[in-house]
Amino acid sequence: MATATTVQAGDHEVRISNPDRVYFPDLGLTKLDLVNYYLSVSDGIVRALRERPCMLHRFPSGLSGDKVHQKRVPNGAPPWLETVRVTFPRYNRHADELCVTKPADVIWAVQMSTVEFHPWNSRRADTEKPDEWRIDLDPMPDCDYNRVRRVAEVAHEVLTDLGITGYPKTSGGRGLHIYVRIRPQWSFGEVRRAALAFAREVERRAPDEVTTTWWRKDRDPAKLFVDYNQNARDHTIASAYSVRGVPTATVSTPINWSEIPNADPQDFTIKTVPDRFARLGDLHAKIDETEFTLDKLLEWANRDGLELPEDQPTD
């Protein structure tokens, strides 16, 4: 068994220790397989993470061991690795989180046993002003995927009515995410309130399929929750092209709107996405070309007197 190998990631060589360690036992996939996956989609994953504070979900012993949620870059990181400092005022703490700008940053994180990448929806230029609005279509336990598909169509209709372009992706689980690039001029609270107004409009158009009820225990288990809270400060979800830490090694994968009626999220895995990426490129490649406004959504929020439930910050 090899004790180490070296891979070329852009302009940097990255040493990979224990490349033969099995990370996904059910599939026999190793740490080096994970490295090669991220190299194959490097343009996409770097675009998804670029200059965002990023929390790492690490599996030091593979999926058979414990998962570690790591915010802080450890001492001893290479000098070319970039970080961004974020603060947690409630706890009077800060963290220097990974700030990806190049493929080597991603591969360094995989060398550190990272499987999943969870970026903030703001960038280091101003970490307090999000530039990404995230729509999380989160199915409750008894909600099947056909309902997710139908609600995605409704969400697409609302976005179209607003004149906004949304970029969908699978979650790597049972749901769908839709990302919208916005002007970085609103606070997390304002973005979250706009997201709530959007969720309420989707619920109004599909009341039998959607819930925006805050407390999980009060939600209909057969409905889909439009989770506006994913826009709260320091809340993160898996990025585009992030592998998920599940036995099937699914990937949170950008898809076209036209694929949603037939695509099965379980088909997008560490084994299948590289070929798809080679054929189609990054379906989110144009996401940064146009920034949209939240003015109309905030008008809706004011019109309806929407108040946000208290969020519980994480650290």
C-alpha positions as CSV (number, residue, x, y, z in Angstrom):
1,M,0.0,0.0,0.0
2,A,1.4,3.4,-1.0
3,T,2.2,5.7,1.9
4,A,2.1,8.9,-0.2
5,T,1.9,10.2,-3.7
6,T,2.0,13.6,-5.4
7,V,-0.6,15.2,-7.7
8,Q,-0.4,18.3,-9.9
9,A,-3.2,20.7,-9.1
10,G,-2.9,23.7,-11.3
11,D,0.4,25.5,-10.5
12,H,1.0,23.5,-7.4
13,E,2.0,20.0,-6.5
14,V,0.1,18.5,-3.5
15,R,1.3,15.6,-1.5
16,I,-1.4,13.0,-0.8
17,S,-0.8,10.8,2.2
18,N,-2.4,7.4,2.4
19,P,-3.8,7.6,-1.1
20,D,-5.1,4.0,-0.9
21,R,-7.2,4.5,2.2
22,V,-10.8,3.5,1.5
23,Y,-13.2,6.4,1.9
24,F,-16.4,4.8,0.5
25,P,-16.4,1.1,1.6
26,D,-19.5,0.1,-0.3
27,L,-17.9,1.3,-3.6
28,G,-14.3,0.6,-2.8
29,L,-13.4,4.2,-3.6
30,T,-10.2,5.6,-2.1
31,K,-8.8,8.9,-1.0
32,L,-7.0,9.1,-4.4
33,D,-10.2,8.4,-6.2
34,L,-11.7,11.4,-4.3
35,V,-8.7,13.5,-5.3
36,N,-9.0,12.5,-9.0
37,Y,-12.7,13.3,-8.9
38,Y,-12.1,16.9,-7.6
39,L,-9.3,17.4,-10.2
40,S,-11.8,16.3,-13.0
41,V,-14.3,19.0,-11.9
42,S,-11.8,21.6,-10.7
43,D,-13.1,24.5,-12.8
44,G,-16.6,23.9,-11.4
45,I,-15.8,23.4,-7.8
46,V,-13.4,26.4,-7.7
47,R,-16.1,28.6,-9.3
48,A,-18.6,27.4,-6.7
49,L,-16.2,28.1,-3.8
50,R,-14.3,31.1,-5.0
51,E,-13.3,33.5,-2.3
52,R,-16.0,32.2,0.1
53,P,-15.4,31.2,3.7
54,C,-15.7,27.4,3.6
55,M,-16.4,24.9,6.3
56,L,-15.0,21.5,5.7
57,H,-16.7,18.2,6.4
58,R,-13.8,15.8,7.1
59,F,-13.8,12.0,7.4
60,P,-10.3,11.2,8.7
61,S,-10.9,7.5,8.6
62,G,-13.3,7.4,5.7
63,L,-17.1,7.1,5.9
64,S,-16.7,4.2,8.4
65,G,-15.3,6.7,10.9
66,D,-16.5,9.9,12.5
67,K,-17.3,13.1,10.7
68,V,-15.5,16.3,11.7
69,H,-17.0,19.8,11.0
70,Q,-14.0,22.0,10.6
71,K,-14.1,25.8,10.3
72,R,-10.5,26.8,11.1
73,V,-7.6,26.1,8.9
74,P,-5.0,24.3,11.0
75,N,-1.4,25.4,11.6
76,G,1.1,24.1,9.1
77,A,-1.0,24.8,6.0
78,P,1.1,25.6,2.9
79,P,2.0,29.2,2.4
80,W,0.0,29.5,-0.9
81,L,-3.2,28.5,0.9
82,E,-5.5,31.5,1.4
83,T,-7.9,32.1,4.3
84,V,-10.6,34.5,5.2
85,R,-11.4,35.6,8.8
86,V,-15.0,35.4,9.9
87,T,-16.4,36.4,13.3
88,F,-19.0,34.9,15.6
89,P,-20.1,37.9,17.8
90,R,-22.4,35.9,20.1
91,Y,-19.4,33.9,21.3
92,N,-16.7,36.6,20.8
93,R,-14.8,34.2,18.6
94,H,-13.4,34.2,15.1
95,A,-12.1,31.6,12.6
96,D,-9.7,31.7,9.7
97,E,-11.6,29.6,7.2
98,L,-10.4,28.2,3.9
99,C,-10.8,30.6,1.0
100,V,-10.6,28.7,-2.3
101,T,-9.1,30.6,-5.2
102,K,-7.4,27.7,-7.2
103,P,-7.6,23.9,-7.6
104,A,-4.7,23.3,-5.2
105,D,-6.8,24.7,-2.4
106,V,-9.4,22.1,-3.0
107,I,-6.9,19.2,-3.3
108,W,-5.2,20.4,-0.1
109,A,-8.5,20.1,1.7
110,V,-9.1,16.6,0.3
111,Q,-5.6,15.7,1.5
112,M,-6.8,16.8,4.9
113,S,-9.6,14.2,4.6
114,T,-12.3,16.6,3.4
115,V,-15.2,15.0,1.5
116,E,-17.8,17.8,1.6
117,F,-17.3,21.5,1.0
118,H,-19.8,23.9,2.6
119,P,-19.2,27.6,1.6
120,W,-20.9,30.7,3.0
121,N,-23.1,32.6,0.6
122,S,-20.9,35.7,0.9
123,R,-17.3,36.4,-0.2
124,R,-14.2,37.7,1.5
125,A,-14.6,41.2,0.0
126,D,-17.5,41.7,2.5
127,T,-18.4,38.6,4.4
128,E,-21.5,40.3,5.9
129,K,-23.1,41.0,2.5
130,P,-24.3,37.8,0.7
131,D,-24.0,37.7,-3.0
132,E,-25.8,34.4,-3.3
133,W,-29.5,33.7,-2.5
134,R,-30.1,30.0,-1.9
135,I,-33.4,28.3,-2.4
136,D,-33.5,24.9,-0.7
137,L,-36.3,22.6,-1.7
138,D,-36.2,20.3,1.3
139,P,-38.6,17.3,1.3
140,M,-40.0,16.1,4.6
141,P,-39.8,12.4,5.4
142,D,-42.9,11.3,3.5
143,C,-42.4,13.7,0.5
144,D,-41.5,11.8,-2.6
145,Y,-39.2,13.2,-5.3
146,N,-42.0,13.7,-7.8
147,R,-43.3,16.4,-5.5
148,V,-39.8,17.9,-5.4
149,R,-39.9,18.1,-9.2
150,R,-43.4,19.7,-9.2
151,V,-42.4,22.3,-6.6
152,A,-39.2,23.1,-8.6
153,E,-41.4,24.0,-11.6
154,V,-43.4,26.4,-9.4
155,A,-40.3,27.9,-8.0
156,H,-39.1,28.4,-11.6
157,E,-42.3,30.1,-12.5
158,V,-42.0,32.6,-9.6
159,L,-38.4,33.3,-10.5
160,T,-39.4,33.9,-14.2
161,D,-42.2,36.2,-13.0
162,L,-39.6,38.2,-11.1
163,G,-37.2,38.3,-14.1
164,I,-34.6,36.4,-12.2
165,T,-32.4,33.5,-13.5
166,G,-32.0,30.7,-11.1
167,Y,-29.4,27.9,-11.4
168,P,-30.6,24.5,-10.1
169,K,-28.5,21.7,-8.7
170,T,-29.2,18.4,-7.0
171,S,-28.5,18.5,-3.3
172,G,-26.8,15.1,-3.3
173,G,-29.7,13.9,-1.2
174,R,-33.4,14.0,-1.7
175,G,-33.8,17.7,-2.5
176,L,-32.9,20.4,-5.0
177,H,-31.1,23.7,-4.5
178,I,-31.5,26.8,-6.7
179,Y,-28.9,29.5,-6.6
180,V,-29.4,33.1,-7.6
181,R,-26.6,35.7,-7.9
182,I,-27.6,38.9,-6.1
183,R,-26.0,42.3,-5.6
184,P,-24.0,42.2,-2.4
185,Q,-25.9,45.1,-0.8
186,W,-28.2,43.4,1.7
187,S,-27.6,41.9,5.1
188,F,-28.1,38.2,5.9
189,G,-31.3,39.2,7.6
190,E,-32.6,41.0,4.6
191,V,-31.7,38.2,2.2
192,R,-33.4,35.7,4.6
193,R,-36.5,37.8,4.7
194,A,-36.6,38.0,0.9
195,A,-36.2,34.3,0.8
196,L,-39.1,33.9,3.2
197,A,-41.3,36.1,0.9
198,F,-40.3,33.9,-2.0
199,A,-41.1,30.7,-0.1
200,R,-44.5,32.1,0.9
201,E,-45.3,32.8,-2.8
202,V,-44.4,29.3,-3.8
203,E,-46.6,28.0,-0.9
204,R,-49.4,30.2,-2.1
205,R,-49.2,28.8,-5.6
206,A,-48.9,25.1,-4.4
207,P,-50.6,25.0,-1.0
208,D,-51.1,21.3,-1.1
209,E,-47.5,20.5,-1.7
210,V,-45.5,23.2,0.1
211,T,-45.0,24.3,3.7
212,T,-43.1,27.2,5.2
213,T,-44.0,26.2,8.8
214,W,-41.0,27.1,10.9
215,W,-41.0,24.3,13.5
216,R,-40.3,20.9,12.1
217,K,-42.6,19.1,14.4
218,D,-45.5,21.2,13.1
219,R,-44.9,20.5,9.4
220,D,-46.9,18.1,7.3
221,P,-44.5,15.2,6.8
222,A,-45.7,14.7,3.2
223,K,-45.0,18.2,2.1
224,L,-41.9,20.0,0.8
225,F,-40.3,22.7,3.0
226,V,-38.9,25.7,1.2
227,D,-36.1,26.3,3.6
228,Y,-35.4,30.0,3.6
229,N,-33.3,29.7,6.7
230,Q,-30.4,28.4,4.6
231,N,-29.7,32.1,3.9
232,A,-29.0,32.9,7.6
233,R,-25.5,34.0,8.6
234,D,-23.1,31.1,8.9
235,H,-25.5,28.6,7.6
236,T,-24.0,26.5,4.8
237,I,-25.0,23.8,2.4
238,A,-22.9,21.6,0.1
239,S,-21.5,23.4,-2.9
240,A,-22.0,22.6,-6.5
241,Y,-19.7,19.6,-7.3
242,S,-19.3,18.7,-3.7
243,V,-19.3,15.0,-3.0
244,R,-21.6,14.0,-0.2
245,G,-20.5,11.9,2.7
246,V,-22.9,9.0,2.0
247,P,-22.2,5.4,1.0
248,T,-23.3,6.0,-2.6
249,A,-20.9,9.0,-3.1
250,T,-23.6,11.2,-4.7
251,V,-22.6,14.6,-5.9
252,S,-24.4,17.9,-5.6
253,T,-24.6,18.5,-9.3
254,P,-25.7,21.4,-11.5
255,I,-28.5,20.5,-13.8
256,N,-30.6,22.2,-16.5
257,W,-34.2,23.1,-15.7
258,S,-35.2,20.8,-18.6
259,E,-33.6,17.8,-16.8
260,I,-35.6,18.1,-13.6
261,P,-38.7,16.2,-14.7
262,N,-36.6,13.1,-15.5
263,A,-33.3,13.3,-13.7
264,D,-32.7,11.0,-10.7
265,P,-30.4,12.7,-8.2
266,Q,-29.0,9.2,-7.3
267,D,-27.5,9.0,-10.8
268,F,-25.1,11.8,-10.1
269,T,-22.1,10.3,-8.3
270,I,-18.3,10.5,-8.1
271,K,-18.3,7.9,-10.8
272,T,-20.6,9.5,-13.3
273,V,-20.2,13.3,-12.9
274,P,-16.6,13.5,-14.3
275,D,-17.8,12.2,-17.7
276,R,-20.9,14.5,-17.5
277,F,-18.6,17.5,-16.7
278,A,-16.3,16.6,-19.6
279,R,-19.3,16.6,-22.0
280,L,-21.3,19.5,-20.7
281,G,-18.9,21.7,-18.8
282,D,-20.1,23.7,-15.8
283,L,-23.8,24.4,-16.1
284,H,-23.3,27.2,-13.6
285,A,-20.5,28.8,-15.6
286,K,-22.6,31.9,-16.3
287,I,-23.9,32.4,-12.8
288,D,-21.6,35.4,-12.1
289,E,-22.5,37.3,-15.3
290,T,-25.7,38.9,-13.9
291,E,-26.6,40.1,-10.4
292,F,-30.2,40.4,-9.5
293,T,-32.1,42.6,-7.1
294,L,-34.2,41.5,-4.1
295,D,-36.3,44.7,-4.1
296,K,-39.5,43.1,-5.3
297,L,-39.2,40.3,-2.8
298,L,-38.6,42.7,0.0
299,E,-41.7,44.7,-1.1
300,W,-43.7,41.5,-0.8
301,A,-42.2,40.9,2.7
302,N,-43.2,44.4,3.7
303,R,-46.7,44.1,2.1
304,D,-47.3,40.9,4.0
305,G,-45.7,42.0,7.3
306,L,-43.4,39.1,7.3
307,E,-41.3,38.6,10.5
308,L,-38.4,36.2,10.7
309,P,-38.3,33.6,13.4
310,E,-35.2,33.8,15.6
311,D,-32.3,32.0,14.1
312,Q,-29.8,30.1,16.2
313,P,-26.2,31.0,15.0
314,T,-23.7,28.2,14.9
315,D,-20.0,28.1,15.8
